[in-house]
Amino acid sequence: MRLRQEARVLKEKAISSVVAAAEAFNSPHDQGRATKVLLYLQHSFEMLLKAALVQQGISVFDSTLGRSLGFEACVRKAIEHPDIKLSEPDAGTLRAIDALRDDEQHWFNQVSEQLLYVHARAAVTLFDDLLQLVFKEPLANHLPFRVLPVSVDPPRDLSLLLDEEYTQIAALLQPGRRATYEARARIRTLLAMEAHTGPETRVSSKDVDRVQAGIRGGASRSEVFPRLQQLATAIDGEGLLIKLRFVKNQVAPPVRYVADETVPAAAIREVDLQTKFHRSATDLARDLALTRPRCTALRRHLGIDTDPTCCHEFVFDSQRLPRFSDNAFNRLRTARDTLDMEAVWRAHNPSARKQEPCTVPNCQAK
């Protein structure tokens, strides 16, 4: 395969970091081991995603700032690109590694050996998948099987691991233990893991406080961490050839979110709305390869602007700025590829004085 020069350099950096992560994981020295694993894994995927995007001819620079894109922006572009098509579970794995790394780099958390193992093993599996998908190379070409992350403690069911971690946190919070700092570090790890199921996940001290209060109040894990109920692992192979992936738990109950902070449910989460609703109307049109008016017509047809999961209006003084989520983009992209766009345009043309009745099925315009 003929590689673009920048893609070759980025790919080499990615492989160098994933090798360093494997080396750190297998190190007999515990001092700083988890920190190194998480830092190297996060860097390896940022470089690999940028290499993949550059190879596909996609810019990885912010046109306004002139700086390379951050981790989350690269994940989004990889989800959207038709030749990469990063799945939501795989994107969740990357976001969780990034969230764990963020806490480890800027404050501190405590990642148990088993949770470190499942994320390292899932990361190696995903790195190998992406390397083969985009560059037609297996990871084994760059490091022998014997140095891939392995553990003398074989992987167990994820729900059991989370239950064990939750029980440990509750024990640390018992009166007289004087181990609150360690409990809070472990709480931050579980909060970071919610990035598996939500791109807007951010770990804040307020969330840690609420979780701590919920655990001390006797709340169950499902009440405190409802998003983690949606998470499971799929394990194939054995020994050195184990492949581990995070998947959606098909039997998980629906998550109910509580908006009233007076309710003593520790599952309340602060959501960074600017992270969730990060696309402008111009961004949507550009990424969908539509003109602004045609994108507006399609938004009207689908009722995007009135759907709270797709659109949020930010108010700055006298300005009201609608912004859109990835959910909006995905719905619009599907509709663009499946609907009669000319019929949508005739019915919802924003500049037309008189519009035709919409004949496209399931029109949501009001």
PAMI-668691 format. One record per residue (C-alpha): chain; residue number from 1; x, y, z; residue in one letter. Coordinates in Angstrom, 3 decimals. Example, Ala and Ser with C-alpha at 12.3 -4.5 7.8 and 13.67 -1.06 7.14 Angstrom:
% PAMI-668691
- A,1,12.300,-4.500,7.800,A
- A,2,13.670,-1.060,7.140,S
This chain:
% PAMI-668691
- A,1,0.000,0.000,0.000,M
- A,2,1.292,3.433,-0.967,R
- A,3,1.192,5.693,2.090,L
- A,4,1.063,9.459,2.242,R
- A,5,4.192,10.805,3.924,Q
- A,6,2.332,12.298,6.895,E
- A,7,0.296,9.104,7.335,A
- A,8,3.485,7.021,7.427,R
- A,9,5.009,9.188,10.166,V
- A,10,1.801,9.175,12.229,L
- A,11,1.425,5.402,11.863,K
- A,12,4.989,4.864,13.059,E
- A,13,4.326,7.061,16.092,K
- A,14,1.125,5.108,16.816,A
- A,15,2.911,1.761,16.664,I
- A,16,5.762,3.070,18.807,S
- A,17,3.299,4.146,21.511,S
- A,18,1.253,0.934,21.491,V
- A,19,4.495,-1.051,21.832,V
- A,20,5.490,1.184,24.742,A
- A,21,2.047,0.596,26.323,A
- A,22,2.472,-3.173,26.018,A
- A,23,5.963,-2.887,27.465,E
- A,24,4.671,-0.831,30.407,A
- A,25,1.809,-3.257,31.010,F
- A,26,4.202,-6.190,31.233,N
- A,27,6.687,-4.321,33.414,S
- A,28,7.464,-5.991,36.778,P
- A,29,7.640,-2.528,38.365,H
- A,30,4.371,-1.162,39.728,D
- A,31,5.546,2.420,40.256,Q
- A,32,3.818,4.551,37.588,G
- A,33,2.824,1.474,35.578,R
- A,34,-0.894,2.290,35.119,A
- A,35,-0.052,5.896,34.262,T
- A,36,2.332,4.836,31.509,K
- A,37,-0.117,2.303,30.062,V
- A,38,-2.952,4.828,29.836,L
- A,39,-0.800,7.667,28.490,L
- A,40,0.761,5.495,25.797,Y
- A,41,-2.545,3.875,24.795,L
- A,42,-4.314,7.205,24.395,Q
- A,43,-1.428,8.621,22.357,H
- A,44,-1.222,5.521,20.172,S
- A,45,-4.873,5.832,19.148,F
- A,46,-4.744,9.578,18.522,E
- A,47,-1.806,8.994,16.178,M
- A,48,-3.463,5.978,14.527,L
- A,49,-6.760,7.801,13.931,L
- A,50,-4.910,10.789,12.475,K
- A,51,-2.837,8.480,10.275,A
- A,52,-6.014,6.771,9.039,A
- A,53,-7.764,10.074,8.339,L
- A,54,-4.741,11.598,6.572,V
- A,55,-4.409,8.447,4.455,Q
- A,56,-8.045,8.947,3.399,Q
- A,57,-7.329,12.561,2.444,G
- A,58,-9.115,14.083,5.463,I
- A,59,-7.642,17.172,7.114,S
- A,60,-6.837,16.771,10.812,V
- A,61,-6.288,20.486,11.426,F
- A,62,-8.659,23.110,12.788,D
- A,63,-9.048,25.600,9.949,S
- A,64,-9.527,28.502,12.389,T
- A,65,-6.734,27.818,14.870,L
- A,66,-4.326,26.064,12.518,G
- A,67,-3.665,23.391,15.153,R
- A,68,-4.154,19.647,14.836,S
- A,69,-7.462,18.267,16.078,L
- A,70,-7.878,16.822,19.533,G
- A,71,-8.716,13.243,20.424,F
- A,72,-12.528,13.571,20.477,E
- A,73,-12.636,15.366,17.127,A
- A,74,-10.586,12.550,15.568,C
- A,75,-12.942,9.940,17.014,V
- A,76,-15.938,11.739,15.499,R
- A,77,-14.313,11.985,12.086,K
- A,78,-13.440,8.279,12.207,A
- A,79,-17.070,7.423,13.027,I
- A,80,-18.310,9.486,10.094,E
- A,81,-15.783,8.431,7.437,H
- A,82,-17.259,5.683,5.217,P
- A,83,-13.950,3.817,4.857,D
- A,84,-13.225,3.733,8.603,I
- A,85,-16.709,3.582,10.131,K
- A,86,-15.556,3.361,13.730,L
- A,87,-18.405,1.673,15.578,S
- A,88,-20.035,3.257,18.618,E
- A,89,-18.766,0.508,20.997,P
- A,90,-15.229,0.961,19.658,D
- A,91,-15.557,4.735,19.937,A
- A,92,-16.679,4.179,23.529,G
- A,93,-13.545,2.141,24.218,T
- A,94,-11.375,4.997,22.941,L
- A,95,-13.308,7.601,24.924,R
- A,96,-13.025,5.554,28.110,A
- A,97,-9.255,5.188,27.685,I
- A,98,-9.044,8.930,27.057,D
- A,99,-11.153,9.699,30.157,A
- A,100,-9.057,7.377,32.330,L
- A,101,-5.892,8.956,30.959,R
- A,102,-7.251,12.466,31.528,D
- A,103,-7.828,11.862,35.236,D
- A,104,-4.477,10.102,35.594,E
- A,105,-2.631,12.920,33.844,Q
- A,106,-4.347,15.936,35.425,H
- A,107,-5.285,14.623,38.883,W
- A,108,-5.287,10.982,39.982,F
- A,109,-7.480,7.921,39.906,N
- A,110,-6.959,4.300,40.858,Q
- A,111,-7.482,1.636,38.221,V
- A,112,-7.634,-1.925,39.510,S
- A,113,-5.505,-4.554,37.800,E
- A,114,-8.500,-6.248,36.203,Q
- A,115,-9.988,-3.000,34.875,L
- A,116,-6.577,-1.997,33.527,L
- A,117,-6.312,-5.414,31.883,Y
- A,118,-9.692,-5.313,30.114,V
- A,119,-8.992,-1.835,28.730,H
- A,120,-5.455,-2.717,27.636,A
- A,121,-6.607,-5.959,26.031,R
- A,122,-9.549,-4.242,24.303,A
- A,123,-7.185,-1.502,23.109,A
- A,124,-4.760,-3.985,21.533,V
- A,125,-7.665,-5.793,19.830,T
- A,126,-9.034,-2.530,18.432,L
- A,127,-5.599,-1.239,17.390,F
- A,128,-5.048,-4.445,15.433,D
- A,129,-8.503,-4.135,13.824,D
- A,130,-7.927,-0.546,12.695,L
- A,131,-4.389,-1.184,11.494,L
- A,132,-5.598,-4.038,9.313,Q
- A,133,-8.700,-2.165,8.094,L
- A,134,-6.902,0.977,6.948,V
- A,135,-3.303,-0.100,6.329,F
- A,136,-3.723,-3.839,5.651,K
- A,137,-1.156,-4.691,8.323,E
- A,138,-1.590,-6.903,11.399,P
- A,139,-0.127,-5.617,14.642,L
- A,140,1.858,-8.859,14.880,A
- A,141,4.092,-7.501,12.093,N
- A,142,5.403,-4.939,14.552,H
- A,143,5.672,-6.834,17.828,L
- A,144,5.591,-10.535,18.698,P
- A,145,2.541,-12.089,20.316,F
- A,146,4.496,-12.741,23.510,R
- A,147,4.575,-9.046,24.442,V
- A,148,0.883,-8.317,23.968,L
- A,149,-0.867,-7.531,27.274,P
- A,150,-1.451,-10.771,29.147,V
- A,151,-2.216,-11.440,32.757,S
- A,152,-1.878,-14.306,35.174,V
- A,153,-5.334,-13.269,36.381,D
- A,154,-7.626,-14.251,33.466,P
- A,155,-10.424,-11.849,32.448,P
- A,156,-13.679,-12.261,34.346,R
- A,157,-17.211,-11.142,33.579,D
- A,158,-17.285,-7.342,33.546,L
- A,159,-20.320,-7.076,35.817,S
- A,160,-18.460,-9.124,38.444,L
- A,161,-15.450,-6.817,38.166,L
- A,162,-17.634,-3.754,38.601,L
- A,163,-19.448,-5.320,41.563,D
- A,164,-16.101,-6.105,43.206,E
- A,165,-14.889,-2.559,42.622,E
- A,166,-18.113,-1.093,44.005,Y
- A,167,-17.914,-3.290,47.099,T
- A,168,-14.307,-2.206,47.636,Q
- A,169,-15.282,1.470,47.381,I
- A,170,-18.120,0.985,49.891,A
- A,171,-15.684,-0.682,52.298,A
- A,172,-13.211,2.184,51.966,L
- A,173,-15.961,4.678,52.824,L
- A,174,-16.879,2.965,56.080,Q
- A,175,-16.524,5.149,59.199,P
- A,176,-13.083,4.962,60.752,G
- A,177,-11.283,3.704,57.613,R
- A,178,-9.729,7.094,56.787,R
- A,179,-9.429,5.993,53.155,A
- A,180,-11.787,8.469,51.496,T
- A,181,-9.097,9.687,49.073,Y
- A,182,-8.607,6.138,47.743,E
- A,183,-12.364,5.580,47.476,A
- A,184,-12.743,8.816,45.507,R
- A,185,-9.886,7.796,43.202,A
- A,186,-11.702,4.535,42.456,R
- A,187,-14.995,6.412,41.972,I
- A,188,-13.303,8.600,39.349,R
- A,189,-12.259,5.465,37.479,T
- A,190,-15.826,4.141,37.293,L
- A,191,-17.132,7.563,36.275,L
- A,192,-14.525,7.682,33.497,A
- A,193,-15.732,4.292,32.284,M
- A,194,-19.131,5.836,31.559,E
- A,195,-17.435,7.279,28.461,A
- A,196,-18.039,3.824,26.958,H
- A,197,-21.720,4.747,26.646,T
- A,198,-21.735,8.543,26.270,G
- A,199,-19.413,10.878,24.333,P
- A,200,-20.343,13.791,26.608,E
- A,201,-18.981,12.059,29.726,T
- A,202,-16.799,14.293,31.896,R
- A,203,-15.605,13.456,35.406,V
- A,204,-16.191,16.326,37.826,S
- A,205,-15.699,16.696,41.553,S
- A,206,-19.447,17.318,41.914,K
- A,207,-20.158,13.932,40.359,D
- A,208,-17.644,12.274,42.675,V
- A,209,-19.356,13.968,45.646,D
- A,210,-22.784,12.688,44.557,R
- A,211,-21.530,9.151,43.995,V
- A,212,-19.775,9.161,47.361,Q
- A,213,-22.991,10.310,49.065,A
- A,214,-25.017,7.675,47.232,G
- A,215,-22.695,4.843,48.242,I
- A,216,-22.638,5.973,51.859,R
- A,217,-26.427,6.123,51.721,G
- A,218,-26.611,2.464,50.732,G
- A,219,-27.520,2.918,47.045,A
- A,220,-26.895,-0.035,44.729,S
- A,221,-24.391,0.029,41.859,R
- A,222,-27.193,0.149,39.285,S
- A,223,-28.591,3.261,40.999,E
- A,224,-25.247,5.014,41.254,V
- A,225,-23.800,4.014,37.868,F
- A,226,-26.802,3.358,35.576,P
- A,227,-24.764,3.794,32.402,R
- A,228,-22.392,0.986,33.349,L
- A,229,-25.379,-1.378,33.306,Q
- A,230,-25.318,-0.997,29.518,Q
- A,231,-21.724,-2.225,29.263,L
- A,232,-20.412,-5.768,28.745,A
- A,233,-17.370,-7.504,27.250,T
- A,234,-17.110,-10.121,24.524,A
- A,235,-14.071,-12.391,24.762,I
- A,236,-12.837,-14.679,21.977,D
- A,237,-9.861,-17.006,21.930,G
- A,238,-7.625,-17.956,24.809,E
- A,239,-4.109,-17.458,26.148,G
- A,240,-1.982,-15.153,24.035,L
- A,241,-4.605,-14.969,21.295,L
- A,242,-7.422,-13.521,23.399,I
- A,243,-9.452,-10.815,21.674,K
- A,244,-11.532,-8.638,23.967,L
- A,245,-14.116,-6.042,22.940,R
- A,246,-16.517,-3.867,24.870,F
- A,247,-20.095,-4.341,23.683,V
- A,248,-23.576,-3.184,24.633,K
- A,249,-25.301,-5.250,27.292,N
- A,250,-28.423,-6.486,25.537,Q
- A,251,-30.287,-7.234,28.775,V
- A,252,-29.553,-3.961,30.566,A
- A,253,-32.587,-2.035,31.809,P
- A,254,-33.200,1.440,30.362,P
- A,255,-31.397,4.279,32.104,V
- A,256,-33.565,6.815,33.921,R
- A,257,-31.917,10.161,34.487,Y
- A,258,-32.846,12.360,37.446,V
- A,259,-32.904,16.112,36.862,A
- A,260,-33.711,17.225,40.423,D
- A,261,-30.474,17.549,42.392,E
- A,262,-32.425,17.342,45.687,T
- A,263,-33.132,13.685,44.927,V
- A,264,-30.479,11.600,46.728,P
- A,265,-29.744,9.521,43.626,A
- A,266,-26.022,9.580,43.013,A
- A,267,-26.607,8.854,39.342,A
- A,268,-27.104,12.550,38.532,I
- A,269,-24.426,13.565,36.039,R
- A,270,-23.241,16.911,34.839,E
- A,271,-23.331,16.961,31.044,V
- A,272,-21.130,19.327,29.084,D
- A,273,-23.748,20.556,26.605,L
- A,274,-21.182,22.316,24.443,Q
- A,275,-19.413,18.998,23.986,T
- A,276,-22.601,17.101,23.169,K
- A,277,-24.049,19.779,20.866,F
- A,278,-20.840,20.721,19.125,H
- A,279,-21.970,21.218,15.507,R
- A,280,-23.222,24.455,14.009,S
- A,281,-25.731,24.533,11.141,A
- A,282,-22.821,25.303,8.822,T
- A,283,-20.874,22.315,10.150,D
- A,284,-23.856,20.027,9.539,L
- A,285,-24.281,21.204,5.944,A
- A,286,-20.570,20.892,5.210,R
- A,287,-20.208,17.414,6.731,D
- A,288,-23.313,16.203,4.881,L
- A,289,-22.112,17.705,1.576,A
- A,290,-25.348,19.715,1.348,L
- A,291,-25.955,23.411,0.822,T
- A,292,-27.152,25.309,3.902,R
- A,293,-30.712,25.713,2.499,P
- A,294,-31.019,22.029,1.576,R
- A,295,-29.690,20.992,4.981,C
- A,296,-32.249,23.308,6.605,T
- A,297,-35.007,21.719,4.522,A
- A,298,-33.932,18.258,5.618,L
- A,299,-33.765,19.374,9.268,R
- A,300,-37.324,20.672,8.982,R
- A,301,-38.523,17.447,7.414,H
- A,302,-37.059,15.383,10.263,L
- A,303,-38.001,17.813,13.035,G
- A,304,-34.353,18.007,14.100,I
- A,305,-34.597,21.470,15.629,D
- A,306,-37.406,20.419,17.991,T
- A,307,-35.761,17.174,19.111,D
- A,308,-33.883,17.744,22.420,P
- A,309,-31.498,14.880,21.639,T
- A,310,-30.484,16.591,18.389,C
- A,311,-30.593,20.335,18.990,C
- A,312,-29.882,22.701,21.878,H
- A,313,-30.139,26.480,21.754,E
- A,314,-27.358,28.320,23.566,F
- A,315,-28.128,31.851,24.737,V
- A,316,-25.313,34.405,24.936,F
- A,317,-26.654,37.837,25.913,D
- A,318,-29.028,38.696,23.054,S
- A,319,-27.799,35.912,20.769,Q
- A,320,-29.562,32.562,20.434,R
- A,321,-27.360,29.956,18.738,L
- A,322,-28.734,26.507,17.863,P
- A,323,-26.139,23.720,17.960,R
- A,324,-26.511,20.105,16.940,F
- A,325,-25.392,16.721,18.259,S
- A,326,-23.916,13.662,16.568,D
- A,327,-27.385,12.122,16.808,N
- A,328,-28.650,14.903,14.533,A
- A,329,-25.835,14.283,12.063,F
- A,330,-26.493,10.531,11.958,N
- A,331,-30.239,10.990,11.406,R
- A,332,-29.653,13.551,8.676,L
- A,333,-27.046,11.399,6.931,R
- A,334,-29.362,8.386,6.898,T
- A,335,-32.238,10.495,5.574,A
- A,336,-30.032,12.104,2.919,R
- A,337,-29.079,8.675,1.598,D
- A,338,-32.562,7.130,1.691,T
- A,339,-35.148,9.856,1.006,L
- A,340,-36.174,11.672,-2.153,D
- A,341,-34.233,14.874,-1.529,M
- A,342,-36.010,16.712,-4.341,E
- A,343,-39.377,16.043,-2.690,A
- A,344,-37.970,17.201,0.651,V
- A,345,-36.666,20.369,-1.002,W
- A,346,-39.975,21.174,-2.712,R
- A,347,-41.840,20.768,0.586,A
- A,348,-39.406,22.522,2.938,H
- A,349,-37.425,25.005,0.825,N
- A,350,-36.750,27.769,3.416,P
- A,351,-36.775,30.543,0.772,S
- A,352,-39.951,29.493,-1.035,A
- A,353,-42.980,31.719,-0.543,R
- A,354,-45.371,28.824,-0.949,K
- A,355,-44.348,25.275,-0.189,Q
- A,356,-45.890,22.091,-1.521,E
- A,357,-47.466,19.659,0.939,P
- A,358,-44.820,17.187,2.066,C
- A,359,-45.409,13.837,0.390,T
- A,360,-42.351,12.165,1.916,V
- A,361,-43.439,9.512,4.462,P
- A,362,-43.082,10.229,8.193,N
- A,363,-42.529,13.959,7.801,C
- A,364,-41.890,15.529,11.205,Q
- A,365,-42.191,19.183,10.154,A
- A,366,-44.638,21.249,12.132,K
